[in-house]
Amino acid sequence: MSRALSGQPANEQPPAPPVLPEGPWVTLTSASNTAFAGPWGVSFTANLTPDKETGLGKWSERNFIDTIRTGRHLGRGREILPPMPIGVYRQMTDNDLASIFAYLQTLPPISNKVPEPLPPASAAAH
Ligand code: HEM
C-alpha cells in the first residue's frame, strides 16, 4: 500500500516479456499488476503521485485533462498504450477529471521513475 499509484517500481527488474500465446488472447498481466504485455509490447503503469520529478507533481489540471482527452502524454506527446482505458475515461466530464486530478494531488509523493514501454519486438524476441 505504501507504493500506491506510484507505478511499476523502478528498482525491481520488470518481469521478462512473455511469449504471447496464439489465438484470441490480448493481454498478460504481471503479478504486481503494474506491467502488461500485448501486441503493443510491454507497458508499465504510470506514477500518478504528485512527485515533481517522476510523477504528476508538475502537471496542471489542464495537462491531466488534455492527456486523458487526447490519449497522449500531456496532450501532445507519446500515445498512451493499453490497457489504460483511455477510450472510456476520455468520455468523463471536465468536472470528473478535475476531481480525479485533485484527489491524485493529495497522495503522498513517491519518487519512482517508471521504465519506458518495451516495443513489440522485445515481447516477441523473448
Ligand atoms: C481513474 C483511473 C486512472 C487514472 C486517473 C489513470 C491515469 C493515467 C495517466 C494520467 C497516465 C499517463 C501518464 C503519462 O502520460 O505520463 C496513465 C498511464 C497508464 N495507465 Fe492509467 N489511469 C487510470 C486507470 C488505469 C487502469 C484501470 C489501467 C490498467 C488496467 C491503467 C494502466 C495504465 C498504463 C499501463 C499506463 C502507461 C501507458 C504508457 O506507458 O503508454 N490505468 N494512466
Backbone and ligand atoms as CSV (ligand in chain L), in Angstrom:
chain,resi,resn,atom,element,x,y,z
A,1,MET,N,N,0.820,-1.202,0.000
A,1,MET,CA,C,0.000,0.000,0.000
A,1,MET,C,C,0.861,1.262,0.000
A,2,SER,N,N,2.082,1.169,0.563
A,2,SER,CA,C,2.932,2.360,0.627
A,2,SER,C,C,3.361,2.815,-0.765
A,3,ARG,N,N,3.225,1.942,-1.744
A,3,ARG,CA,C,3.602,2.326,-3.108
A,3,ARG,C,C,2.408,2.824,-3.920
A,4,ALA,N,N,1.280,2.953,-3.293
A,4,ALA,CA,C,0.022,3.165,-4.007
A,4,ALA,C,C,0.121,4.145,-5.160
A,5,LEU,N,N,-0.279,3.710,-6.311
A,5,LEU,CA,C,-0.371,4.528,-7.526
A,5,LEU,C,C,0.960,5.136,-7.967
A,6,SER,N,N,2.086,4.551,-7.521
A,6,SER,CA,C,3.376,5.085,-7.970
A,6,SER,C,C,3.913,4.310,-9.166
A,7,GLY,N,N,3.162,3.353,-9.678
A,7,GLY,CA,C,3.532,2.700,-10.935
A,7,GLY,C,C,4.507,1.550,-10.777
A,8,GLN,N,N,4.943,1.034,-11.922
A,8,GLN,CA,C,5.918,-0.070,-11.944
A,8,GLN,C,C,7.161,0.353,-11.167
A,9,PRO,N,N,7.540,-0.396,-10.111
A,9,PRO,CA,C,8.690,0.012,-9.287
A,9,PRO,C,C,9.992,0.030,-10.098
A,10,ALA,N,N,10.712,1.185,-10.047
A,10,ALA,CA,C,11.937,1.354,-10.832
A,10,ALA,C,C,13.032,0.404,-10.353
A,11,ASN,N,N,13.029,0.063,-9.050
A,11,ASN,CA,C,14.131,-0.745,-8.512
A,11,ASN,C,C,13.854,-2.248,-8.593
A,12,GLU,N,N,12.794,-2.613,-9.250
A,12,GLU,CA,C,12.529,-4.045,-9.442
A,12,GLU,C,C,12.665,-4.375,-10.905
A,13,GLN,N,N,13.418,-5.394,-11.201
A,13,GLN,CA,C,13.556,-5.850,-12.580
A,13,GLN,C,C,12.165,-6.205,-13.095
A,14,PRO,N,N,11.729,-5.550,-14.194
A,14,PRO,CA,C,10.412,-5.950,-14.702
A,14,PRO,C,C,10.434,-7.406,-15.138
A,15,PRO,N,N,9.313,-8.086,-15.060
A,15,PRO,CA,C,9.291,-9.483,-15.487
A,15,PRO,C,C,9.705,-9.585,-16.953
A,16,ALA,N,N,10.390,-10.662,-17.311
A,16,ALA,CA,C,10.783,-10.857,-18.704
A,16,ALA,C,C,9.524,-10.854,-19.560
A,17,PRO,N,N,9.566,-10.166,-20.721
A,17,PRO,CA,C,8.367,-10.156,-21.564
A,17,PRO,C,C,7.991,-11.569,-21.969
A,18,PRO,N,N,6.763,-11.976,-21.745
A,18,PRO,CA,C,6.362,-13.347,-22.071
A,18,PRO,C,C,6.145,-13.528,-23.566
A,19,VAL,N,N,6.210,-14.765,-23.997
A,19,VAL,CA,C,5.810,-15.079,-25.364
A,19,VAL,C,C,4.285,-15.109,-25.368
A,20,LEU,N,N,3.701,-14.322,-26.262
A,20,LEU,CA,C,2.243,-14.252,-26.268
A,20,LEU,C,C,1.667,-15.496,-26.912
A,21,PRO,N,N,0.622,-16.054,-26.341
A,21,PRO,CA,C,0.033,-17.262,-26.911
A,21,PRO,C,C,-0.655,-16.982,-28.240
A,22,GLU,N,N,-0.767,-18.013,-29.057
A,22,GLU,CA,C,-1.540,-17.903,-30.294
A,22,GLU,C,C,-3.014,-17.745,-29.937
A,23,GLY,N,N,-3.759,-17.184,-30.870
A,23,GLY,CA,C,-5.207,-17.152,-30.667
A,23,GLY,C,C,-5.685,-15.841,-30.089
A,24,PRO,N,N,-6.939,-15.827,-29.693
A,24,PRO,CA,C,-7.571,-14.555,-29.339
A,24,PRO,C,C,-7.258,-14.107,-27.912
A,25,TRP,N,N,-5.967,-14.134,-27.529
A,25,TRP,CA,C,-5.570,-13.606,-26.224
A,25,TRP,C,C,-4.956,-12.233,-26.441
A,26,VAL,N,N,-5.272,-11.302,-25.582
A,26,VAL,CA,C,-4.797,-9.940,-25.820
A,26,VAL,C,C,-3.760,-9.482,-24.808
A,27,THR,N,N,-3.986,-9.755,-23.530
A,27,THR,CA,C,-3.135,-9.148,-22.506
A,27,THR,C,C,-2.641,-10.169,-21.497
A,28,LEU,N,N,-1.369,-10.056,-21.123
A,28,LEU,CA,C,-0.855,-10.795,-19.975
A,28,LEU,C,C,-0.449,-9.761,-18.934
A,29,THR,N,N,-0.777,-10.009,-17.696
A,29,THR,CA,C,-0.542,-9.031,-16.625
A,29,THR,C,C,0.448,-9.600,-15.614
A,30,SER,N,N,1.409,-8.793,-15.183
A,30,SER,CA,C,2.369,-9.248,-14.177
A,30,SER,C,C,1.651,-9.409,-12.831
A,31,ALA,N,N,2.252,-10.213,-11.959
A,31,ALA,CA,C,1.626,-10.449,-10.645
A,31,ALA,C,C,1.534,-9.146,-9.854
A,32,SER,N,N,2.418,-8.194,-10.136
A,32,SER,CA,C,2.370,-6.901,-9.431
A,32,SER,C,C,1.257,-6.012,-9.959
A,33,ASN,N,N,0.642,-6.430,-11.071
A,33,ASN,CA,C,-0.434,-5.658,-11.694
A,33,ASN,C,C,0.076,-4.311,-12.221
A,34,THR,N,N,1.383,-4.219,-12.501
A,34,THR,CA,C,1.945,-2.947,-12.978
A,34,THR,C,C,2.629,-3.084,-14.329
A,35,ALA,N,N,2.632,-4.283,-14.922
A,35,ALA,CA,C,3.238,-4.482,-16.246
A,35,ALA,C,C,2.284,-5.324,-17.074
A,36,PHE,N,N,2.108,-4.910,-18.332
A,36,PHE,CA,C,1.123,-5.567,-19.202
A,36,PHE,C,C,1.758,-5.838,-20.560
A,37,ALA,N,N,1.712,-7.087,-20.999
A,37,ALA,CA,C,2.243,-7.444,-22.312
A,37,ALA,C,C,1.091,-7.717,-23.254
A,38,GLY,N,N,1.236,-7.229,-24.482
A,38,GLY,CA,C,0.211,-7.452,-25.507
A,38,GLY,C,C,0.811,-7.115,-26.859
A,39,PRO,N,N,-0.016,-7.016,-27.880
A,39,PRO,CA,C,0.504,-6.720,-29.219
A,39,PRO,C,C,1.248,-5.382,-29.291
A,40,TRP,N,N,1.036,-4.492,-28.312
A,40,TRP,CA,C,1.718,-3.187,-28.287
A,40,TRP,C,C,3.100,-3.258,-27.652
A,41,GLY,N,N,3.510,-4.426,-27.159
A,41,GLY,CA,C,4.775,-4.562,-26.441
A,41,GLY,C,C,4.492,-4.748,-24.970
A,42,VAL,N,N,5.268,-4.074,-24.114
A,42,VAL,CA,C,5.019,-4.149,-22.670
A,42,VAL,C,C,4.856,-2.728,-22.145
A,43,SER,N,N,3.749,-2.456,-21.480
A,43,SER,CA,C,3.526,-1.133,-20.880
A,43,SER,C,C,3.580,-1.270,-19.359
A,44,PHE,N,N,3.979,-0.183,-18.729
A,44,PHE,CA,C,4.130,-0.161,-17.269
A,44,PHE,C,C,3.246,0.943,-16.702
A,45,THR,N,N,2.521,0.659,-15.630
A,45,THR,CA,C,1.634,1.687,-15.064
A,45,THR,C,C,2.441,2.909,-14.645
A,46,ALA,N,N,1.828,4.075,-14.859
A,46,ALA,CA,C,2.492,5.359,-14.626
A,46,ALA,C,C,2.504,5.702,-13.140
A,47,ASN,N,N,3.419,6.608,-12.775
A,47,ASN,CA,C,3.449,7.137,-11.406
A,47,ASN,C,C,2.485,8.323,-11.357
A,48,LEU,N,N,1.367,8.129,-10.695
A,48,LEU,CA,C,0.328,9.159,-10.645
A,48,LEU,C,C,0.408,9.996,-9.372
A,49,THR,N,N,1.409,9.722,-8.521
A,49,THR,CA,C,1.543,10.522,-7.292
A,49,THR,C,C,2.164,11.883,-7.654
A,50,PRO,N,N,2.030,12.874,-6.759
A,50,PRO,CA,C,2.496,14.222,-7.120
A,50,PRO,C,C,3.999,14.449,-6.939
A,51,ASP,N,N,4.831,13.406,-7.110
A,51,ASP,CA,C,6.281,13.645,-7.070
A,51,ASP,C,C,6.656,14.544,-8.253
A,52,LYS,N,N,7.483,15.560,-7.994
A,52,LYS,CA,C,7.745,16.563,-9.035
A,52,LYS,C,C,8.597,16.030,-10.176
A,53,GLU,N,N,9.524,15.128,-9.885
A,53,GLU,CA,C,10.421,14.655,-10.949
A,53,GLU,C,C,9.898,13.410,-11.659
A,54,THR,N,N,9.240,12.516,-10.939
A,54,THR,CA,C,8.879,11.224,-11.547
A,54,THR,C,C,7.372,10.987,-11.623
A,55,GLY,N,N,6.583,11.892,-11.073
A,55,GLY,CA,C,5.127,11.716,-11.077
A,55,GLY,C,C,4.424,12.903,-11.715
A,56,LEU,N,N,3.240,13.213,-11.199
A,56,LEU,CA,C,2.432,14.289,-11.795
A,56,LEU,C,C,2.584,15.612,-11.035
A,57,GLY,N,N,3.673,15.753,-10.259
A,57,GLY,CA,C,3.843,16.928,-9.399
A,57,GLY,C,C,3.910,18.248,-10.146
A,58,LYS,N,N,4.372,18.213,-11.396
A,58,LYS,CA,C,4.466,19.481,-12.145
A,58,LYS,C,C,3.292,19.648,-13.105
A,59,TRP,N,N,2.360,18.704,-13.096
A,59,TRP,CA,C,1.218,18.791,-14.017
A,59,TRP,C,C,0.177,19.761,-13.480
A,60,SER,N,N,-0.448,20.481,-14.422
A,60,SER,CA,C,-1.618,21.281,-14.075
A,60,SER,C,C,-2.857,20.417,-14.329
A,61,GLU,N,N,-3.981,20.891,-13.818
A,61,GLU,CA,C,-5.241,20.200,-14.106
A,61,GLU,C,C,-5.448,20.104,-15.624
A,62,ARG,N,N,-5.080,21.169,-16.337
A,62,ARG,CA,C,-5.222,21.197,-17.805
A,62,ARG,C,C,-4.375,20.081,-18.439
A,63,ASN,N,N,-3.128,19.930,-17.970
A,63,ASN,CA,C,-2.254,18.866,-18.501
A,63,ASN,C,C,-2.934,17.507,-18.353
A,64,PHE,N,N,-3.536,17.273,-17.185
A,64,PHE,CA,C,-4.168,15.983,-16.899
A,64,PHE,C,C,-5.363,15.772,-17.827
A,65,ILE,N,N,-6.211,16.769,-17.926
A,65,ILE,CA,C,-7.411,16.634,-18.768
A,65,ILE,C,C,-6.988,16.440,-20.229
A,66,ASP,N,N,-6.010,17.205,-20.688
A,66,ASP,CA,C,-5.542,17.060,-22.079
A,66,ASP,C,C,-5.006,15.648,-22.333
A,67,THR,N,N,-4.283,15.093,-21.354
A,67,THR,CA,C,-3.721,13.747,-21.509
A,67,THR,C,C,-4.835,12.721,-21.694
A,68,ILE,N,N,-5.832,12.782,-20.831
A,68,ILE,CA,C,-6.923,11.796,-20.902
A,68,ILE,C,C,-7.766,12.014,-22.170
A,69,ARG,N,N,-8.030,13.240,-22.517
A,69,ARG,CA,C,-8.888,13.505,-23.688
A,69,ARG,C,C,-8.240,13.093,-25.006
A,70,THR,N,N,-6.938,13.334,-25.125
A,70,THR,CA,C,-6.259,13.062,-26.404
A,70,THR,C,C,-5.646,11.669,-26.427
A,71,GLY,N,N,-5.433,11.061,-25.243
A,71,GLY,CA,C,-4.722,9.784,-25.191
A,71,GLY,C,C,-3.244,9.953,-25.477
A,72,ARG,N,N,-2.741,11.175,-25.281
A,72,ARG,CA,C,-1.301,11.434,-25.474
A,72,ARG,C,C,-0.737,12.102,-24.225
A,73,HIS,N,N,0.511,11.743,-23.903
A,73,HIS,CA,C,1.203,12.349,-22.766
A,73,HIS,C,C,1.144,13.873,-22.875
A,74,LEU,N,N,0.588,14.525,-21.890
A,74,LEU,CA,C,0.421,15.990,-21.846
A,74,LEU,C,C,-0.369,16.554,-23.029
A,75,GLY,N,N,-1.103,15.685,-23.710
A,75,GLY,CA,C,-1.938,16.148,-24.812
A,75,GLY,C,C,-1.205,16.273,-26.137
A,76,ARG,N,N,0.121,16.044,-26.146
A,76,ARG,CA,C,0.841,16.212,-27.407
A,76,ARG,C,C,1.996,15.222,-27.567
A,77,GLY,N,N,2.334,14.464,-26.521
A,77,GLY,CA,C,3.491,13.572,-26.594
A,77,GLY,C,C,3.122,12.179,-27.092
A,78,ARG,N,N,3.843,11.214,-26.581
A,78,ARG,CA,C,3.665,9.826,-26.982
A,78,ARG,C,C,2.247,9.345,-26.683
A,79,GLU,N,N,1.743,8.502,-27.591
A,79,GLU,CA,C,0.410,7.941,-27.398
A,79,GLU,C,C,0.419,7.005,-26.182
A,80,ILE,N,N,-0.617,7.076,-25.370
A,80,ILE,CA,C,-0.689,6.227,-24.176
A,80,ILE,C,C,-1.177,4.835,-24.575
A,81,LEU,N,N,-0.444,3.853,-24.118
A,81,LEU,CA,C,-0.669,2.475,-24.558
A,81,LEU,C,C,-1.741,1.779,-23.723
A,82,PRO,N,N,-2.283,0.670,-24.265
A,82,PRO,CA,C,-3.164,-0.186,-23.463
A,82,PRO,C,C,-2.382,-0.751,-22.261
A,83,PRO,N,N,-3.071,-1.259,-21.248
A,83,PRO,CA,C,-4.527,-1.352,-21.135
A,83,PRO,C,C,-5.174,-0.121,-20.497
A,84,MET,N,N,-4.442,0.993,-20.413
A,84,MET,CA,C,-5.055,2.210,-19.876
A,84,MET,C,C,-6.340,2.484,-20.670
A,85,PRO,N,N,-7.494,2.472,-19.997
A,85,PRO,CA,C,-8.771,2.553,-20.733
A,85,PRO,C,C,-9.127,3.978,-21.176
A,86,ILE,N,N,-8.255,4.559,-22.003
A,86,ILE,CA,C,-8.430,5.943,-22.453
A,86,ILE,C,C,-9.780,6.145,-23.147
A,87,GLY,N,N,-10.180,5.163,-23.977
A,87,GLY,CA,C,-11.427,5.305,-24.723
A,87,GLY,C,C,-12.641,5.486,-23.819
A,88,VAL,N,N,-12.550,4.921,-22.622
A,88,VAL,CA,C,-13.631,5.072,-21.647
A,88,VAL,C,C,-13.454,6.387,-20.879
A,89,TYR,N,N,-12.241,6.603,-20.383
A,89,TYR,CA,C,-12.022,7.747,-19.494
A,89,TYR,C,C,-12.152,9.082,-20.217
A,90,ARG,N,N,-11.861,9.096,-21.536
A,90,ARG,CA,C,-11.928,10.379,-22.248
A,90,ARG,C,C,-13.368,10.901,-22.316
A,91,GLN,N,N,-14.336,10.029,-21.980
A,91,GLN,CA,C,-15.735,10.446,-22.014
A,91,GLN,C,C,-16.198,11.056,-20.699
A,92,MET,N,N,-15.318,11.088,-19.715
A,92,MET,CA,C,-15.701,11.726,-18.447
A,92,MET,C,C,-15.835,13.234,-18.658
A,93,THR,N,N,-16.610,13.860,-17.796
A,93,THR,CA,C,-16.759,15.320,-17.877
A,93,THR,C,C,-15.485,15.985,-17.344
A,94,ASP,N,N,-15.303,17.247,-17.711
A,94,ASP,CA,C,-14.169,18.007,-17.165
A,94,ASP,C,C,-14.220,18.003,-15.643
A,95,ASN,N,N,-15.428,18.082,-15.113
A,95,ASN,CA,C,-15.592,18.113,-13.662
A,95,ASN,C,C,-15.096,16.818,-13.010
A,96,ASP,N,N,-15.452,15.676,-13.628
A,96,ASP,CA,C,-14.989,14.381,-13.103
A,96,ASP,C,C,-13.467,14.313,-13.148
A,97,LEU,N,N,-12.906,14.702,-14.309
A,97,LEU,CA,C,-11.449,14.593,-14.460
A,97,LEU,C,C,-10.742,15.544,-13.499
A,98,ALA,N,N,-11.304,16.738,-13.319
A,98,ALA,CA,C,-10.700,17.691,-12.377
A,98,ALA,C,C,-10.736,17.115,-10.961
A,99,SER,N,N,-11.819,16.404,-10.630
A,99,SER,CA,C,-11.933,15.817,-9.289
A,99,SER,C,C,-10.908,14.705,-9.095
A,100,ILE,N,N,-10.730,13.866,-10.130
A,100,ILE,CA,C,-9.737,12.783,-10.038
A,100,ILE,C,C,-8.343,13.387,-9.873
A,101,PHE,N,N,-8.055,14.425,-10.662
A,101,PHE,CA,C,-6.740,15.066,-10.570
A,101,PHE,C,C,-6.525,15.654,-9.168
A,102,ALA,N,N,-7.562,16.311,-8.647
A,102,ALA,CA,C,-7.445,16.912,-7.312
A,102,ALA,C,C,-7.139,15.829,-6.275
A,103,TYR,N,N,-7.791,14.662,-6.415
A,103,TYR,CA,C,-7.523,13.561,-5.484
A,103,TYR,C,C,-6.074,13.086,-5.617
A,104,LEU,N,N,-5.640,12.864,-6.867
A,104,LEU,CA,C,-4.276,12.341,-7.073
A,104,LEU,C,C,-3.236,13.275,-6.444
A,105,GLN,N,N,-3.512,14.582,-6.494
A,105,GLN,CA,C,-2.541,15.543,-5.951
A,105,GLN,C,C,-2.494,15.517,-4.413
A,106,THR,N,N,-3.463,14.826,-3.781
A,106,THR,CA,C,-3.417,14.724,-2.314
A,106,THR,C,C,-2.608,13.502,-1.843
A,107,LEU,N,N,-2.198,12.632,-2.784
A,107,LEU,CA,C,-1.435,11.438,-2.388
A,107,LEU,C,C,-0.048,11.847,-1.912
A,108,PRO,N,N,0.573,11.034,-1.051
A,108,PRO,CA,C,1.963,11.326,-0.707
A,108,PRO,C,C,2.826,11.168,-1.963
A,109,PRO,N,N,3.709,12.127,-2.260
A,109,PRO,CA,C,4.549,11.985,-3.442
A,109,PRO,C,C,5.525,10.823,-3.275
A,110,ILE,N,N,5.623,9.955,-4.257
A,110,ILE,CA,C,6.554,8.829,-4.200
A,110,ILE,C,C,7.512,8.954,-5.378
A,111,SER,N,N,8.812,9.008,-5.065
A,111,SER,CA,C,9.804,9.110,-6.128
A,111,SER,C,C,9.995,7.735,-6.759
A,112,ASN,N,N,9.567,7.570,-7.992
A,112,ASN,CA,C,9.681,6.282,-8.686
A,112,ASN,C,C,9.623,6.530,-10.186
A,113,LYS,N,N,10.789,6.394,-10.837
A,113,LYS,CA,C,10.840,6.638,-12.284
A,113,LYS,C,C,10.477,5.356,-13.016
A,114,VAL,N,N,9.286,5.327,-13.552
A,114,VAL,CA,C,8.765,4.131,-14.228
A,114,VAL,C,C,9.521,3.924,-15.545
A,115,PRO,N,N,9.902,2.670,-15.861
A,115,PRO,CA,C,10.608,2.434,-17.119
A,115,PRO,C,C,9.760,2.750,-18.346
A,116,GLU,N,N,10.441,3.073,-19.452
A,116,GLU,CA,C,9.748,3.300,-20.723
A,116,GLU,C,C,9.142,1.974,-21.195
A,117,PRO,N,N,8.066,2.050,-21.977
A,117,PRO,CA,C,7.491,0.795,-22.503
A,117,PRO,C,C,8.467,0.081,-23.435
A,118,LEU,N,N,8.311,-1.228,-23.534
A,118,LEU,CA,C,9.146,-2.013,-24.452
A,118,LEU,C,C,8.378,-2.211,-25.753
A,119,PRO,N,N,9.064,-2.069,-26.895
A,119,PRO,CA,C,8.361,-2.246,-28.168
A,119,PRO,C,C,7.955,-3.697,-28.392
A,120,PRO,N,N,7.021,-3.943,-29.299
A,120,PRO,CA,C,6.507,-5.303,-29.515
A,120,PRO,C,C,7.606,-6.306,-29.847
A,121,ALA,N,N,8.651,-5.876,-30.551
A,121,ALA,CA,C,9.715,-6.808,-30.924
A,121,ALA,C,C,10.315,-7.465,-29.686
A,122,SER,N,N,10.483,-6.674,-28.603
A,122,SER,CA,C,11.083,-7.234,-27.383
A,122,SER,C,C,10.210,-8.332,-26.812
A,123,ALA,N,N,8.891,-8.105,-26.883
A,123,ALA,CA,C,7.986,-9.111,-26.318
A,123,ALA,C,C,8.084,-10.401,-27.129
A,124,ALA,N,N,8.191,-10.244,-28.448
A,124,ALA,CA,C,8.228,-11.428,-29.303
A,124,ALA,C,C,9.574,-12.136,-29.214
A,125,ALA,N,N,10.667,-11.364,-28.976
A,125,ALA,CA,C,12.013,-11.933,-29.038
A,125,ALA,C,C,12.360,-12.797,-27.840
A,126,HIS,N,N,11.609,-12.696,-26.778
A,126,HIS,CA,C,11.975,-13.373,-25.526
A,126,HIS,C,C,12.254,-14.847,-25.686
L,1,HEM,C1,C,-9.194,6.655,-12.845
L,1,HEM,C2,C,-8.259,5.726,-13.069
L,1,HEM,C3,C,-6.979,6.055,-13.829
L,1,HEM,C4,C,-6.309,7.233,-13.969
L,1,HEM,C5,C,-6.649,8.599,-13.384
L,1,HEM,C6,C,-5.150,6.969,-14.807
L,1,HEM,C7,C,-4.242,7.938,-15.219
L,1,HEM,C8,C,-3.182,7.720,-16.087
L,1,HEM,C9,C,-2.378,8.753,-16.702
L,1,HEM,C10,C,-2.538,10.257,-16.478
L,1,HEM,C11,C,-1.462,8.128,-17.477
L,1,HEM,C12,C,-0.404,8.794,-18.384
L,1,HEM,C13,C,0.796,9.234,-17.640
L,1,HEM,C14,C,1.753,9.981,-18.539
L,1,HEM,O1,O,1.488,10.244,-19.719
L,1,HEM,O2,O,2.833,10.327,-18.033
L,1,HEM,C15,C,-1.668,6.695,-17.346
L,1,HEM,C16,C,-0.917,5.718,-17.946
L,1,HEM,C17,C,-1.148,4.367,-17.819
L,1,HEM,N1,N,-2.228,3.767,-17.224
L,1,HEM,FE1,FE,-3.713,4.722,-16.267
L,1,HEM,N2,N,-5.127,5.637,-15.142
L,1,HEM,C18,C,-6.228,5.042,-14.575
L,1,HEM,C19,C,-6.602,3.717,-14.699
L,1,HEM,C20,C,-5.854,2.745,-15.305
L,1,HEM,C21,C,-6.227,1.338,-15.404
L,1,HEM,C22,C,-7.544,0.757,-14.890
L,1,HEM,C23,C,-5.190,0.707,-16.006
L,1,HEM,C24,C,-4.985,-0.753,-16.340
L,1,HEM,C25,C,-5.927,-1.661,-16.337
L,1,HEM,C26,C,-4.185,1.710,-16.317
L,1,HEM,C27,C,-2.982,1.457,-16.914
L,1,HEM,C28,C,-2.094,2.403,-17.342
L,1,HEM,C29,C,-0.847,2.094,-18.039
L,1,HEM,C30,C,-0.290,0.715,-18.380
L,1,HEM,C31,C,-0.248,3.329,-18.342
L,1,HEM,C32,C,1.074,3.561,-19.071
L,1,HEM,C33,C,0.800,3.596,-20.560
L,1,HEM,C34,C,2.032,4.004,-21.376
L,1,HEM,O3,O,3.174,3.954,-20.887
L,1,HEM,O4,O,1.832,4.379,-22.533
L,1,HEM,N3,N,-4.624,2.930,-15.891
L,1,HEM,N4,N,-2.741,6.472,-16.506
